[in-house]
Amino acid sequence: MIRNQNLQVATQLGMDADARRALARIEELAEEGEIGVVGRFMPDDGVSAHLASLGVVELVDETEFFRFSRIVIPYCGISPKKQKQWTAANVPLIDLTSPQVRRAQVSLGILKMETSTLFVIGRHSDPESKAICESQPNARVLEDTTDIARLYFAPRSAAVCQTTLAPRRIAWLSEQLRHRWRDADFTFLNTVSQSMKAREQALERQLANADHVIIIGRRGEASSDALADSALRQSRPATIVGAPHELPDLSDCKRVLLTAGGFALDDTVRSVARAIAGKS
């Protein structure tokens, strides 16, 4: 472990106000009855464990809806078409979709008025990218330059992006799309969340004074991976951890910078910070 004065904490980290409100709301619902969630409420193991302790069941299949008094739409959102079908079937839905995801879905709908060739800069396996993409027929997720290189020519195209991706990656891929065909028109609406931008900027401001970056979150979760990429771009080693026991050996590090992805619980942040500082 290292001494407390060598631990730096990023000025912007963890959940934003919207995520906190959504978590507080599902905690309230858990006190009122049996709650099921379509998928994972948030992509964080700490959040899943916390909800399980309250009796909330995640990854509920449609065939099991009858067991619950309320069915919660997760923070990443779902296909609007599916949501309409369930509403028409009188499923007792509670929509806790992130306002930023809804904004991306609406933005994609606006772009649909201009062109039928629509893209979502995101990740193929990420439920949020899927929820945004499925809001419009024939929209496609683009994850990297290989996806872009495989595209057929379209005279007009448009794109939005997943809200939790690294802003620099979004800027790079949107420019690749813009220059894919120089004689085509391309429109991009940047729908990355302001809190994701703030987390990345806060990390980059303090990286020069860090020997190692600890990111509290889940490996494979977009915002945590984005912060790790930011550190690696400046040749700073970064480790994503979900609990104190996952910390690497930091005995040779004089300066450790602590940050957190967009879904890390405050209790997890505090417990990891105490472990790094050598406190029980």
Backbone torsions as a table, in degrees:
resi	resn	phi	psi	omega
1	MET	NA	171.7	-178.5
2	ILE	-122.2	168.8	-179.5
3	ARG	-76.5	151.8	-174.1
4	ASN	-58.2	-39.5	-176.1
5	GLN	-68.8	-12.6	178.9
6	ASN	-92.7	0.4	178.2
7	LEU	-93.6	121.7	174.5
8	GLN	-107.5	142.3	178.4
9	VAL	-117.0	128.9	179.6
10	ALA	-58.5	143.8	-177.0
11	THR	-71.2	-18.5	177.2
12	GLN	-135.2	118.8	-178.2
13	LEU	-157.8	159.9	173.3
14	GLY	74.4	-157.4	-175.2
15	MET	-66.2	146.1	171.3
16	ASP	-94.2	-177.3	-174.9
17	ALA	-63.8	-37.9	-179.7
18	ASP	-64.8	-43.0	179.5
19	ALA	-65.5	-38.7	178.6
20	ARG	-64.7	-39.9	178.8
21	ARG	-65.1	-41.5	179.7
22	ALA	-64.2	-41.2	179.1
23	LEU	-66.1	-41.8	178.3
24	ALA	-62.6	-36.4	-179.2
25	ARG	-67.3	-43.2	-179.5
26	ILE	-70.6	-28.6	174.0
27	GLU	-64.8	-39.7	176.2
28	GLU	-64.0	-44.3	-179.4
29	LEU	-62.2	-35.0	-178.8
30	ALA	-63.5	-25.2	178.9
31	GLU	-79.4	-14.4	-173.8
32	GLU	-99.3	-18.1	-178.6
33	GLY	171.4	-171.4	-179.6
34	GLU	-75.1	123.1	-175.8
35	ILE	-117.1	130.3	173.9
36	GLY	-118.1	146.9	-179.5
37	VAL	-119.2	132.7	175.6
38	VAL	-77.2	103.4	-174.6
39	GLY	87.2	-160.6	175.8
40	ARG	-92.1	136.3	-176.8
41	PHE	-62.9	-46.3	173.3
42	MET	-139.7	148.2	-176.9
43	PRO	-80.4	64.5	179.9
44	ASP	-147.0	130.8	-178.0
45	ASP	-64.8	-35.5	178.8
46	GLY	-64.7	-41.0	177.4
47	VAL	-64.9	-42.9	179.6
48	SER	-61.8	-43.1	178.9
49	ALA	-64.7	-40.3	179.2
50	HIS	-63.0	-45.0	179.9
51	LEU	-67.0	-37.2	178.0
52	ALA	-62.1	-36.5	178.6
53	SER	-66.8	-20.8	178.3
54	LEU	-93.1	-1.2	179.9
55	GLY	90.3	6.9	178.2
56	VAL	-78.3	133.0	-179.3
57	VAL	-105.5	123.7	177.8
58	GLU	-98.0	170.6	177.1
59	LEU	57.8	41.9	-178.7
60	VAL	-80.1	129.7	177.3
61	ASP	-81.4	153.2	-178.6
62	GLU	-57.2	-32.1	-179.3
63	THR	-70.4	-12.3	-177.9
64	GLU	-106.0	6.4	-177.5
65	PHE	-57.5	-32.9	-175.5
66	PHE	-62.4	-19.3	-176.6
67	ARG	-77.1	-12.5	-169.5
68	PHE	-119.8	148.5	177.6
69	SER	-77.8	-26.3	177.1
70	ARG	-141.4	142.9	173.4
71	ILE	-113.9	122.0	-175.3
72	VAL	-99.3	130.8	171.2
73	ILE	-81.0	127.1	-172.9
74	PRO	-67.6	169.3	-175.7
75	TYR	-62.5	-29.4	179.8
76	CYS	-76.9	-11.8	-179.4
77	GLY	84.9	174.8	176.0
78	ILE	-140.7	178.7	176.5
79	SER	-62.1	125.7	177.3
80	PRO	-57.8	-33.2	178.5
81	LYS	-62.8	-44.6	179.6
82	LYS	-66.0	-39.3	178.9
83	GLN	-61.8	-40.2	178.3
84	LYS	-65.4	-38.8	179.2
85	GLN	-63.2	-43.6	-179.8
86	TRP	-68.6	-37.3	177.3
87	THR	-63.7	-42.7	178.7
88	ALA	-64.3	-27.7	178.9
89	ALA	-88.2	9.8	177.5
90	ASN	63.3	30.8	172.6
91	VAL	-71.0	130.5	-177.9
92	PRO	-74.0	78.7	-174.5
93	LEU	-84.3	143.0	168.4
94	ILE	-121.5	115.3	-174.9
95	ASP	-91.6	108.6	177.0
96	LEU	-113.0	30.7	176.1
97	THR	-59.7	140.2	176.4
98	SER	-57.7	135.3	175.3
99	PRO	-56.7	-31.6	-180.0
100	GLN	-70.5	-36.0	176.6
101	VAL	-67.7	-42.5	177.2
102	ARG	-60.1	-39.6	178.1
103	ARG	-61.4	-41.8	178.7
104	ALA	-65.1	-39.6	178.3
105	GLN	-64.5	-42.9	178.7
106	VAL	-66.1	-41.1	179.4
107	SER	-60.7	-40.6	178.1
108	LEU	-64.1	-36.8	177.3
109	GLY	-65.4	-37.2	177.0
110	ILE	-65.5	-42.2	179.3
111	LEU	-65.5	-27.4	178.4
112	LYS	-59.8	-27.5	179.2
113	MET	-68.0	-20.9	-176.8
114	GLU	-99.5	-30.3	-175.7
115	THR	-156.1	155.4	177.4
116	SER	-96.1	-4.1	179.6
117	THR	-99.4	102.1	-172.3
118	LEU	-121.0	142.0	179.7
119	PHE	-131.0	154.2	171.4
120	VAL	-123.2	114.8	174.8
121	ILE	-75.4	112.0	-174.0
122	GLY	-165.4	-143.2	-179.4
123	ARG	-133.6	131.9	-173.2
124	HIS	-56.4	-38.0	-173.5
125	SER	-91.8	-1.8	-174.4
126	ASP	-84.9	126.1	-179.8
127	PRO	-57.6	-31.5	179.3
128	GLU	-67.3	-45.8	177.7
129	SER	-59.1	-41.0	179.1
130	LYS	-64.1	-41.4	-179.3
131	ALA	-64.1	-40.1	178.5
132	ILE	-68.9	-46.1	-177.5
133	CYS	-62.2	-41.4	-176.5
134	GLU	-75.4	-1.8	176.6
135	SER	-75.4	-14.2	178.0
136	GLN	-136.5	134.7	179.1
137	PRO	-61.5	139.6	173.6
138	ASN	72.8	3.7	174.7
139	ALA	-69.2	150.9	-177.2
140	ARG	-128.0	144.2	174.2
141	VAL	-87.0	132.7	175.5
142	LEU	-116.5	120.1	-175.2
143	GLU	-102.9	-30.1	-175.7
144	ASP	-154.4	-177.9	-177.2
145	THR	-68.1	-23.5	175.7
146	THR	-63.6	-43.8	176.3
147	ASP	-59.8	-42.3	-178.5
148	ILE	-66.4	-40.9	-178.8
149	ALA	-64.1	-24.8	-177.6
150	ARG	-86.6	-2.4	-176.8
151	LEU	-72.6	143.6	171.7
152	TYR	-83.7	156.8	-178.1
153	PHE	-61.2	136.4	173.4
154	ALA	-135.6	126.6	-177.8
155	PRO	-63.5	-30.1	176.4
156	ARG	-137.1	134.4	176.7
157	SER	-147.2	164.6	-177.9
158	ALA	-152.2	157.8	-176.9
159	ALA	-149.8	153.8	165.6
160	VAL	-123.5	-173.0	-178.4
161	CYS	-141.3	159.5	172.0
162	GLN	-61.4	144.1	-170.9
163	THR	-77.9	-16.0	-173.4
164	THR	-112.6	13.3	177.4
165	LEU	-78.2	163.5	176.2
166	ALA	-66.2	125.4	-179.6
167	PRO	-54.6	-37.7	179.5
168	ARG	-66.4	-38.1	178.2
169	ARG	-65.9	-40.5	178.9
170	ILE	-62.0	-45.1	-179.5
171	ALA	-61.2	-42.1	-179.1
172	TRP	-64.6	-49.3	-177.5
173	LEU	-68.5	-35.4	177.8
174	SER	-65.2	-36.0	176.9
175	GLU	-69.9	-35.5	175.4
176	GLN	-62.4	-40.1	176.8
177	LEU	-65.4	-42.6	-177.4
178	ARG	-60.5	-35.8	-176.5
179	HIS	-100.4	8.0	179.8
180	ARG	-60.5	-45.9	175.1
181	TRP	-131.7	112.7	-174.2
182	ARG	-71.8	-15.7	178.6
183	ASP	-100.3	15.1	179.2
184	ALA	-113.9	157.0	177.3
185	ASP	-95.1	133.0	-179.9
186	PHE	-133.7	131.3	178.2
187	THR	-118.5	131.8	178.6
188	PHE	-126.5	126.7	173.1
189	LEU	-108.0	113.9	-176.9
190	ASN	-77.6	108.2	-177.0
191	THR	-107.7	18.9	174.1
192	VAL	-64.9	145.3	-177.0
193	SER	-73.7	149.8	177.7
194	GLN	-63.7	-33.7	179.7
195	SER	-67.7	-32.8	176.6
196	MET	-66.9	-42.3	176.4
197	LYS	-59.7	-43.4	-177.1
198	ALA	-66.3	-39.7	178.3
199	ARG	-62.7	-44.2	-179.2
200	GLU	-66.3	-43.5	-179.4
201	GLN	-64.5	-41.3	179.4
202	ALA	-62.7	-41.0	178.4
203	LEU	-63.9	-46.9	-175.9
204	GLU	-65.1	-32.2	178.8
205	ARG	-64.6	-29.7	-173.8
206	GLN	-105.5	-1.1	-175.0
207	LEU	-64.3	-32.1	-176.6
208	ALA	-61.1	-25.4	-177.5
209	ASN	-102.7	21.7	-176.7
210	ALA	-123.0	139.5	173.4
211	ASP	-92.8	-26.2	-178.3
212	HIS	-152.8	141.5	178.8
213	VAL	-110.9	128.0	173.8
214	ILE	-106.5	124.2	-179.5
215	ILE	-113.8	119.3	179.7
216	ILE	-86.6	121.1	-177.8
217	GLY	170.1	-150.3	-179.7
218	ARG	-128.2	131.7	176.3
219	ARG	-59.4	131.3	-178.0
220	GLY	96.9	-15.5	176.5
221	GLU	-79.5	137.0	-167.1
222	ALA	-59.6	-47.3	-175.7
223	SER	-69.5	-35.3	176.5
224	SER	-67.0	-44.5	178.3
225	ASP	-63.6	-35.8	179.2
226	ALA	-62.9	-41.0	178.9
227	LEU	-68.0	-38.1	177.1
228	ALA	-63.2	-41.0	177.9
229	ASP	-62.7	-38.6	179.1
230	SER	-61.8	-41.8	179.0
231	ALA	-67.3	-43.7	-177.5
232	LEU	-66.5	-29.9	177.1
233	ARG	-61.2	-27.8	178.7
234	GLN	-105.9	24.0	174.5
235	SER	59.3	35.5	175.2
236	ARG	-107.8	125.3	178.1
237	PRO	-63.8	140.2	-178.1
238	ALA	-135.7	141.1	178.6
239	THR	-129.5	129.9	175.9
240	ILE	-94.1	125.8	-179.6
241	VAL	-129.4	150.9	177.8
242	GLY	-110.6	-6.8	-178.5
243	ALA	-162.9	161.8	-178.6
244	PRO	-56.3	-36.4	-176.7
245	HIS	-68.9	-10.6	178.8
246	GLU	-91.2	-1.2	-178.8
247	LEU	-64.6	140.9	175.0
248	PRO	-78.2	175.6	175.4
249	ASP	-72.2	117.9	-177.8
250	LEU	-111.8	16.0	-174.2
251	SER	-63.1	-26.8	-179.7
252	ASP	-93.4	2.9	-177.6
253	CYS	-97.8	124.3	177.5
254	LYS	-83.8	-29.4	-176.2
255	ARG	-135.5	116.3	179.6
256	VAL	-113.8	132.1	177.8
257	LEU	-105.8	127.3	-177.9
258	LEU	-108.0	129.3	173.2
259	THR	-140.6	-179.3	-177.2
260	ALA	-150.7	146.2	175.9
261	GLY	-68.2	178.9	-171.6
262	GLY	-73.8	-0.5	-176.4
263	PHE	-131.5	12.5	180.0
264	ALA	-73.8	134.7	177.4
265	LEU	-72.4	148.9	177.8
266	ASP	-59.3	-39.3	-180.0
267	ASP	-62.6	-37.1	178.2
268	THR	-67.9	-41.9	178.5
269	VAL	-60.0	-45.0	-179.0
270	ARG	-66.0	-41.1	-177.8
271	SER	-67.3	-38.3	178.1
272	VAL	-69.5	-40.3	178.6
273	ALA	-62.1	-41.6	178.6
274	ARG	-64.6	-40.5	-179.7
275	ALA	-64.3	-41.2	179.2
276	ILE	-64.9	-40.0	-177.9
277	ALA	-77.4	-3.7	178.1
278	GLY	81.6	20.7	178.2
279	LYS	-100.4	150.9	179.9
280	SER	-85.1	NA	NA
